[in-house]
Amino acid sequence: MFKRCWLAICLATACQTGWAECECLWQGSFADVQHETDLVVAGRIVSRKGNSVDLDIQRTLRGSTPGEEIRIWLKTADYCRPEPELFPPDSTWVMALQRIDKTVPGGFNPNTPNFSYGRIGDYRLSSCGGYWLQLRGDFVSGALVDSPRWVHDPKMTPVLLDLVNAFVNGEIGASALLEASREDPALRDLRLDTRAFLRGDED
């Protein structure tokens, strides 16, 4: 009896935590998909619970939020979203997010409240394109522009967040992002060092 109950619990948990596979088409790199989302922000993961993470917003590239911290719902069941484990606490990201505006049938199970589609007013992150970029200091990397299908972390030269912000706001085109992502890192660092020197940031 105990074994049967344990098996039932395991199967129920598996259904909630992502044994099922999602099906979606690749929508493109960040440069292709960000304009179709409700919010583009840079921030730090402050906590993770179930299939959600809380993001402390450090910079808003486009859109507006009701506060400085938002909840983002990730992979569970067959939802086409990235695994929560990809976003550990204290890691920093740029994310292009969709706001959850309506309930979904079967989207919430009171027996597993930490695993759900998400609450109205929160946000969801898709895995069907380059909807997130790793942020380290002032630079981002990931499926930024012209990246291979289904590759979320291609090899590229990190690009300044300011440049990504300029693209999101329509000040530069995707070709400028592509050029920056292919730039020789040594030449980029030399140019940045030269700028710092000219500003008097270094002795």
Backbone torsions as a table, in degrees:
resi	resn	phi	psi	omega
1	MET	NA	-45.3	179.4
2	PHE	-60.9	-41.9	-178.7
3	LYS	-64.7	-39.8	179.7
4	ARG	-65.2	-41.3	178.0
5	CYS	-63.9	-42.4	179.5
6	TRP	-62.6	-40.6	178.5
7	LEU	-63.6	-41.6	179.6
8	ALA	-62.3	-42.1	178.4
9	ILE	-63.5	-44.0	-180.0
10	CYS	-61.8	-42.6	-179.8
11	LEU	-66.0	-40.2	178.4
12	ALA	-63.6	-41.3	178.4
13	THR	-65.0	-40.8	179.9
14	ALA	-61.0	-40.0	179.3
15	CYS	-63.7	-32.2	-178.7
16	GLN	-81.5	-29.8	-168.9
17	THR	-105.1	9.7	164.4
18	GLY	111.9	26.5	170.7
19	TRP	-67.9	-34.9	178.9
20	ALA	-68.6	146.8	-179.3
21	GLU	-101.1	142.3	176.2
22	CYS	-84.4	161.5	176.3
23	GLU	-130.8	117.0	176.7
24	CYS	-154.7	161.3	176.4
25	LEU	-90.0	148.9	176.3
26	TRP	-67.9	123.0	-175.7
27	GLN	-90.5	-13.2	178.1
28	GLY	120.5	178.3	179.5
29	SER	-73.7	173.9	179.4
30	PHE	-50.9	-43.5	-178.5
31	ALA	-62.0	-25.1	-178.7
32	ASP	-88.3	-28.5	-169.2
33	VAL	-109.4	-21.2	-170.7
34	GLN	-61.1	-32.5	-175.8
35	HIS	-69.8	-16.0	-179.0
36	GLU	-91.4	-1.5	-177.8
37	THR	-97.2	169.2	-176.9
38	ASP	-86.7	-24.8	-171.9
39	LEU	-151.0	135.4	173.5
40	VAL	-126.0	119.0	-174.7
41	VAL	-138.1	158.9	170.0
42	ALA	-115.7	136.6	-178.8
43	GLY	-170.9	-176.5	-176.0
44	ARG	-116.1	135.6	175.6
45	ILE	-72.4	121.8	-178.7
46	VAL	-101.5	-23.8	178.6
47	SER	-162.8	161.0	177.9
48	ARG	-138.7	134.9	179.6
49	LYS	-148.0	122.9	-177.2
50	GLY	61.0	-128.1	177.6
51	ASN	-104.4	29.0	177.5
52	SER	-126.6	155.8	172.8
53	VAL	-131.5	151.3	173.7
54	ASP	-104.6	129.4	-176.5
55	LEU	-112.8	124.9	173.2
56	ASP	-86.2	112.5	-175.1
57	ILE	-74.8	123.2	177.9
58	GLN	-102.0	-22.2	-179.9
59	ARG	-160.1	132.4	176.3
60	THR	-102.7	118.9	179.9
61	LEU	-86.9	-34.5	176.6
62	ARG	-157.9	142.4	178.3
63	GLY	96.5	-174.7	179.2
64	SER	-144.6	153.5	-179.2
65	THR	-130.8	159.1	179.7
66	PRO	-75.3	-10.1	-178.6
67	GLY	-161.1	-175.1	-177.5
68	GLU	-86.8	-9.8	-179.9
69	GLU	-129.3	134.9	-179.6
70	ILE	-128.9	156.2	176.0
71	ARG	-102.8	134.6	-178.1
72	ILE	-122.4	128.9	-178.3
73	TRP	-99.6	134.6	-172.5
74	LEU	-118.1	-153.0	-171.8
75	LYS	-65.9	132.1	162.8
76	THR	-162.2	158.6	-176.9
77	ALA	50.4	-130.3	-178.6
78	ASP	-109.6	21.7	177.6
79	TYR	-68.8	135.2	-176.5
80	CYS	-83.3	78.6	-178.4
81	ARG	-140.8	159.4	179.1
82	PRO	-71.9	157.4	178.8
83	GLU	-67.0	139.5	179.5
84	PRO	-58.4	-29.8	-178.0
85	GLU	-64.2	-16.4	178.1
86	LEU	-70.8	-14.6	-172.4
87	PHE	-124.7	73.9	-178.4
88	PRO	-70.8	155.3	176.3
89	PRO	-54.3	141.8	179.8
90	ASP	79.9	-6.1	173.2
91	SER	-76.9	154.6	-175.8
92	THR	-122.0	144.1	-170.4
93	TRP	-146.9	159.3	162.0
94	VAL	-109.1	129.5	-176.3
95	MET	-131.3	139.2	172.4
96	ALA	-106.2	113.7	-165.1
97	LEU	-119.6	150.2	171.7
98	GLN	-104.0	135.1	177.1
99	ARG	-77.7	139.6	175.9
100	ILE	-85.8	112.9	-174.4
101	ASP	-109.4	-7.4	-179.9
102	LYS	-151.9	157.2	177.8
103	THR	-77.6	154.6	-179.6
104	VAL	-117.7	132.5	178.6
105	PRO	-55.2	127.8	-178.4
106	GLY	77.2	8.2	-175.9
107	GLY	-79.3	-12.7	179.1
108	PHE	-135.6	129.5	177.5
109	ASN	-117.1	114.4	-178.0
110	PRO	-61.9	-19.3	177.9
111	ASN	-76.9	-20.7	178.2
112	THR	-135.1	68.2	-171.7
113	PRO	-64.6	-20.1	-179.3
114	ASN	-85.3	-5.5	177.9
115	PHE	-121.8	108.4	-178.2
116	SER	-159.3	175.9	175.6
117	TYR	-64.1	-36.4	-179.4
118	GLY	128.6	162.0	-177.7
119	ARG	-93.0	151.4	174.3
120	ILE	-60.4	132.9	-178.3
121	GLY	97.8	-16.8	174.1
122	ASP	-86.2	-170.6	-177.3
123	TYR	-129.9	157.4	176.5
124	ARG	-126.5	151.4	-178.1
125	LEU	-118.8	125.1	-178.4
126	SER	-86.4	149.6	174.1
127	SER	-104.2	8.3	-174.1
128	CYS	-90.5	19.4	178.6
129	GLY	179.1	-171.4	-178.0
130	GLY	-84.2	63.2	-175.1
131	TYR	-83.5	-5.4	176.7
132	TRP	-140.7	150.2	179.3
133	LEU	-132.9	140.0	175.7
134	GLN	-72.9	135.7	179.0
135	LEU	-115.5	121.1	176.2
136	ARG	-127.3	109.9	-175.8
137	GLY	65.6	-122.4	-179.5
138	ASP	-101.2	10.5	-173.7
139	PHE	-122.8	145.9	177.3
140	VAL	-116.8	156.0	173.9
141	SER	-147.7	160.4	-178.8
142	GLY	137.1	-157.9	-178.5
143	ALA	-79.0	67.6	-172.9
144	LEU	-78.0	-51.8	-175.4
145	VAL	-155.4	135.8	175.9
146	ASP	52.5	40.8	-178.8
147	SER	-91.6	157.8	178.4
148	PRO	-62.3	152.6	178.3
149	ARG	-60.4	135.9	174.4
150	TRP	63.9	17.2	174.6
151	VAL	-109.2	107.9	-176.4
152	HIS	-89.7	-10.5	-179.2
153	ASP	-137.2	63.2	-179.9
154	PRO	-72.3	159.3	175.7
155	LYS	-70.2	129.0	-179.5
156	MET	-163.1	160.3	171.8
157	THR	-76.6	126.2	177.3
158	PRO	-54.5	144.0	-175.5
159	VAL	-115.7	140.9	179.2
160	LEU	-57.9	135.9	176.5
161	LEU	-59.0	-35.8	178.2
162	ASP	-59.1	-35.5	179.2
163	LEU	-69.5	-41.4	176.8
164	VAL	-63.5	-41.2	177.9
165	ASN	-60.8	-42.1	178.9
166	ALA	-62.9	-37.7	178.3
167	PHE	-66.9	-47.7	-179.0
168	VAL	-57.7	-34.2	-178.4
169	ASN	-92.4	10.4	173.1
170	GLY	77.0	16.7	-177.5
171	GLU	-86.4	-23.1	175.7
172	ILE	-137.6	165.9	-179.9
173	GLY	-98.5	174.6	-179.7
174	ALA	-64.1	-27.1	-179.5
175	SER	-63.3	-33.5	178.0
176	ALA	-68.4	-38.0	175.5
177	LEU	-64.3	-43.8	-178.9
178	LEU	-62.4	-43.0	179.0
179	GLU	-62.4	-43.2	-179.3
180	ALA	-65.9	-36.4	-177.9
181	SER	-72.8	-15.2	179.8
182	ARG	-105.4	0.8	-176.9
183	GLU	-68.3	146.1	175.2
184	ASP	-64.6	122.5	-177.4
185	PRO	-57.3	-36.2	-179.0
186	ALA	-65.4	-40.9	178.6
187	LEU	-67.7	-38.1	177.8
188	ARG	-63.0	-45.5	-179.9
189	ASP	-63.6	-37.6	178.1
190	LEU	-63.7	-41.7	179.6
191	ARG	-65.2	-42.9	178.9
192	LEU	-64.3	-40.4	177.6
193	ASP	-62.9	-38.9	179.4
194	THR	-65.0	-41.7	178.5
195	ARG	-63.2	-42.1	179.7
196	ALA	-63.1	-41.1	179.2
197	PHE	-62.3	-44.3	-178.5
198	LEU	-67.2	-29.3	177.2
199	ARG	-80.3	-10.9	-178.9
200	GLY	85.5	20.0	179.6
201	ASP	-74.8	-19.1	-179.9
202	GLU	-121.8	150.5	178.4
203	ASP	-76.3	NA	NA
